[in-house]
């Protein structure tokens, strides 16, 4: 059993910045991939950014150059630094992690989400 807890969502003005955090705890052998998805009202859930344990990253085209994902492997924590925020970034942001556990098992976990609202 693994739990993901997000924090950092807030209401900010366009052009502002936020930093989201997600900490994983529980039966963790290794975290293979950790990242963030978001879902805006009436929109599909989409990948925002992801990072592997080795540090390889992927970003959605809409956030490249504005968002930066990073991790602290020792703390099983991933961060999303969001700069130059736009109203279109408004969404619930969900932490996601692909985790290997013991006994051997690989499972995708989701956090409860944190609301990010960007005003124009």
Backbone bond lengths (Angstrom), bond angles and torsions (degrees), N, CA, C in turn:
res aa  C-N    CA-C-N  psi(-1)  N-CA   C-N-CA  omega(-1)  CA-C   N-CA-C  phi
1 X - - - 1.453 - - 1.524 109.88 -
2 X 1.322 115.37 132.50 1.453 122.46 -178.89 1.520 109.24 -129.39
3 X 1.302 115.32 142.41 1.455 121.24 176.92 1.518 110.20 -122.57
4 X 1.322 116.22 136.62 1.456 122.77 175.51 1.518 108.55 -114.79
5 X 1.317 116.62 130.21 1.458 121.46 -179.55 1.515 109.57 -124.76
6 X 1.336 116.13 119.77 1.460 122.01 180.00 1.520 111.04 -97.84
7 X 1.316 115.06 156.70 1.451 121.00 173.76 1.520 108.74 -155.44
8 X 1.321 116.34 163.14 1.453 121.31 173.97 1.515 115.96 110.79
9 X 1.322 118.23 -11.42 1.452 119.89 179.24 1.521 110.79 -66.08
10 X 1.336 115.50 147.30 1.459 119.53 -176.52 1.518 109.74 -164.99
11 X 1.323 115.43 177.41 1.455 123.01 173.04 1.521 107.76 -99.24
12 X 1.326 116.88 123.79 1.461 121.30 -179.49 1.518 109.91 -136.47
13 X 1.317 115.57 161.93 1.458 121.22 176.55 1.520 110.37 -83.90
14 X 1.323 115.50 153.79 1.454 119.96 175.99 1.521 109.89 -54.04
15 X 1.320 115.48 138.34 1.450 120.82 -177.84 1.509 113.46 92.23
16 X 1.313 116.89 -10.68 1.446 121.25 -179.35 1.515 113.03 -82.72
17 X 1.322 115.17 -175.24 1.459 121.58 -176.99 1.518 111.58 -132.90
18 X 1.313 115.13 152.86 1.452 123.00 173.58 1.518 108.55 -143.71
19 X 1.310 115.29 154.67 1.453 120.70 174.35 1.518 109.08 -126.62
20 X 1.321 115.97 118.03 1.445 121.58 177.72 1.522 110.18 -94.75
21 X 1.324 115.82 147.39 1.448 121.70 177.63 1.517 109.52 -128.86
22 X 1.314 116.32 148.71 1.458 121.68 176.09 1.519 108.52 -143.25
23 X 1.316 116.03 121.85 1.458 121.61 -179.99 1.524 110.13 -112.12
24 X 1.316 116.23 131.17 1.458 122.25 177.81 1.524 110.03 -101.59
25 X 1.320 115.74 141.85 1.458 120.58 177.77 1.520 109.39 -146.20
26 X 1.330 115.86 159.46 1.450 120.95 178.87 1.513 112.52 118.67
27 X 1.322 115.54 -148.09 1.462 122.42 -177.45 1.524 109.81 -79.24
28 X 1.314 115.35 86.73 1.461 121.97 -176.68 1.514 110.55 -119.49
29 X 1.322 115.36 117.39 1.453 120.25 171.12 1.525 109.08 -89.05
30 X 1.315 115.44 -47.75 1.453 120.78 174.60 1.522 108.98 -158.45
31 X 1.315 115.48 150.39 1.453 121.70 174.79 1.514 107.46 -102.57
32 X 1.298 115.90 111.36 1.459 120.65 -175.08 1.522 111.58 -78.11
33 X 1.312 115.68 -44.75 1.458 121.69 178.58 1.520 108.21 -142.24
34 X 1.314 116.56 141.37 1.446 121.89 176.39 1.519 108.33 -138.92
35 X 1.319 116.56 140.69 1.448 117.16 -178.40 1.505 113.70 -170.41
36 X 1.322 113.82 -163.71 1.456 121.86 -175.53 1.513 111.67 -132.66
37 X 1.325 115.89 136.60 1.450 124.10 168.38 1.520 107.68 -117.78
38 X 1.320 116.20 163.27 1.453 119.32 175.63 1.521 109.70 -141.43
39 X 1.321 114.75 154.66 1.451 120.50 178.37 1.520 109.08 -140.35
40 X 1.322 115.54 117.82 1.450 122.13 176.76 1.520 108.91 -94.58
41 X 1.338 117.52 156.32 1.466 120.32 179.04 1.519 111.75 -53.97
42 X 1.313 116.38 128.28 1.452 121.33 178.88 1.507 115.31 75.01
43 X 1.318 117.23 5.30 1.457 121.29 -178.63 1.524 111.04 -116.18
44 X 1.313 115.50 159.48 1.454 120.34 176.62 1.525 110.20 -75.09
45 X 1.310 115.46 153.39 1.452 119.98 174.13 1.525 108.92 -69.84
46 X 1.315 116.68 135.43 1.446 120.20 -177.10 1.520 111.61 -133.36
47 X 1.304 114.77 150.32 1.459 120.74 174.43 1.519 109.52 -70.62
48 X 1.314 116.30 132.87 1.457 122.26 176.16 1.520 110.05 -99.77
49 X 1.322 116.25 -53.62 1.456 121.58 -178.76 1.506 109.52 -161.72
50 X 1.317 116.44 152.19 1.455 121.71 178.16 1.518 109.44 -145.93
51 X 1.320 115.27 154.25 1.455 120.64 179.75 1.521 109.51 -143.88
52 X 1.318 116.56 137.87 1.455 121.24 178.41 1.518 109.77 -89.34
53 X 1.321 115.51 170.34 1.460 120.15 178.56 1.525 111.64 -62.77
54 X 1.327 116.40 -24.59 1.456 121.39 179.07 1.523 112.72 -85.84
55 X 1.333 116.94 -7.27 1.444 120.00 176.92 1.516 116.00 100.78
56 X 1.314 117.84 1.12 1.458 120.69 177.47 1.526 109.32 -70.98
57 X 1.330 117.14 136.89 1.463 121.20 -175.31 1.517 112.67 -123.98
58 X 1.324 115.19 153.12 1.460 123.79 172.16 1.517 107.90 -134.43
59 X 1.342 116.06 142.68 1.451 121.57 178.48 1.509 110.88 -132.20
60 X 1.322 115.39 147.19 1.448 119.53 169.62 1.523 108.54 -66.59
61 X 1.325 116.53 145.63 1.461 120.03 -179.21 1.529 112.03 -57.18
62 X 1.315 117.13 -33.75 1.452 121.43 -176.25 1.527 113.97 -68.36
63 X 1.327 117.64 -16.52 1.464 120.02 -177.33 1.519 113.21 -116.52
64 X 1.307 117.80 -4.29 1.461 120.37 -179.85 1.519 110.90 -58.92
65 X 1.315 115.06 133.54 1.451 120.65 -178.97 1.507 113.86 88.13
66 X 1.329 117.60 -12.57 1.459 121.60 -179.35 1.527 112.48 -115.73
67 X 1.326 116.44 -36.67 1.463 121.34 -178.24 1.517 110.15 -107.86
68 X 1.319 115.95 148.02 1.451 121.70 176.21 1.519 109.72 -134.24
69 X 1.323 116.32 126.74 1.449 120.61 177.26 1.520 109.37 -100.99
70 X 1.308 115.98 142.08 1.457 121.37 178.37 1.518 108.85 -147.86
71 X 1.307 116.74 170.32 1.455 119.81 -178.75 1.516 111.25 -147.41
72 X 1.305 114.79 159.04 1.452 123.00 172.29 1.526 105.02 -123.82
73 X 1.317 116.59 99.42 1.459 120.51 -175.60 1.528 112.59 -61.24
74 X 1.318 116.62 -35.73 1.461 120.73 -179.34 1.521 111.63 -64.39
75 X 1.326 116.40 -29.36 1.458 121.30 -179.18 1.530 112.89 -101.60
76 X 1.330 116.83 1.57 1.465 121.55 -176.10 1.520 111.07 50.35
77 X 1.304 114.98 44.67 1.453 121.65 -174.67 1.521 111.29 -126.65
78 X 1.321 115.36 140.70 1.456 121.72 175.92 1.526 108.21 -121.05
79 X 1.334 115.91 147.51 1.449 121.92 -178.72 1.525 109.61 -125.31
80 X 1.306 115.24 152.04 1.453 120.68 172.81 1.522 107.75 -131.31
81 X 1.326 115.90 107.46 1.454 121.45 176.02 1.519 107.67 -87.36
82 X 1.319 116.62 119.93 1.455 122.35 -176.34 1.519 108.99 -115.20
83 X 1.317 116.05 114.94 1.456 122.43 179.21 1.521 110.22 -115.01
84 X 1.324 115.41 164.03 1.463 121.62 178.78 1.525 111.37 48.75
85 X 1.306 115.63 48.74 1.454 120.66 -175.62 1.523 112.15 -64.83
86 X 1.316 114.68 143.56 1.456 123.19 -179.89 1.527 109.62 -118.05
87 X 1.329 117.40 155.30 1.470 119.04 175.74 1.528 112.60 -53.90
88 X 1.321 117.09 -31.96 1.459 121.30 179.78 1.525 112.56 -67.63
89 X 1.328 117.53 -13.13 1.455 121.23 176.47 1.526 112.06 -80.29
90 X 1.320 116.98 -8.49 1.458 120.80 179.74 1.525 110.34 -60.10
91 X 1.322 115.60 124.60 1.459 121.21 -177.20 1.518 109.03 -178.33
92 X 1.322 114.85 169.50 1.452 120.21 166.79 1.516 106.90 -87.98
93 X 1.305 116.45 126.16 1.454 122.03 -179.09 1.526 109.43 -100.91
94 X 1.324 115.41 127.32 1.450 122.05 -177.25 1.515 111.32 -113.41
95 X 1.303 115.40 129.72 1.453 120.72 172.57 1.522 108.93 -76.00
96 X 1.304 116.44 142.99 1.451 122.35 -178.99 1.521 109.09 -138.63
97 X 1.326 116.18 140.78 1.452 119.44 179.87 1.516 111.07 -147.07
98 X 1.321 115.84 135.71 1.451 122.77 173.18 1.520 105.94 -99.95
99 X 1.331 115.71 114.19 1.456 120.91 -168.44 1.520 112.30 -126.21
100 X 1.331 115.22 134.42 1.452 121.77 172.66 1.519 108.32 -92.10
101 X 1.338 115.69 134.13 1.452 121.37 179.77 1.523 110.61 -124.83
102 X 1.327 115.57 174.79 1.454 122.24 177.33 1.528 109.30 -121.20
103 X 1.337 118.26 129.16 1.469 130.87 2.24 1.517 111.57 -57.33
104 X 1.330 116.64 159.53 1.464 119.87 -173.99 1.522 112.17 -48.85
105 X 1.303 114.19 119.74 1.450 121.30 -178.06 1.515 108.55 -161.78
106 X 1.318 116.38 141.96 1.455 121.65 176.18 1.521 107.61 -125.01
107 X 1.315 116.11 127.22 1.450 119.96 -176.54 1.518 111.09 -145.23
108 X 1.316 115.13 146.32 1.453 122.57 177.41 1.529 109.33 -92.80
109 X 1.336 116.87 125.90 1.455 121.92 -178.71 1.520 110.90 -115.75
110 X 1.329 114.77 152.43 1.455 121.84 179.64 1.516 110.95 -129.20
111 X 1.314 115.96 141.93 1.447 120.91 171.74 1.516 110.66 -82.54
112 X 1.319 116.51 177.09 1.459 121.42 -178.11 1.519 113.43 -79.69
113 X 1.301 116.99 -16.81 1.448 121.29 178.20 1.517 112.89 99.97
114 X 1.320 115.39 152.35 1.454 121.98 176.02 1.529 108.13 -136.57
115 X 1.316 115.63 133.99 1.464 121.20 -174.00 1.521 111.57 -80.87
116 X 1.318 115.51 128.98 1.459 122.37 172.31 1.517 107.37 -117.46
117 X 1.320 116.19 122.16 1.453 121.20 179.14 1.517 109.16 -124.14
118 X 1.318 116.33 125.33 1.461 122.19 -178.89 1.518 108.51 -115.66
119 X 1.310 116.57 117.57 1.452 121.55 -178.95 1.526 110.70 -89.71
120 X 1.321 116.03 150.00 1.458 121.10 -179.48 1.513 111.39 -89.39
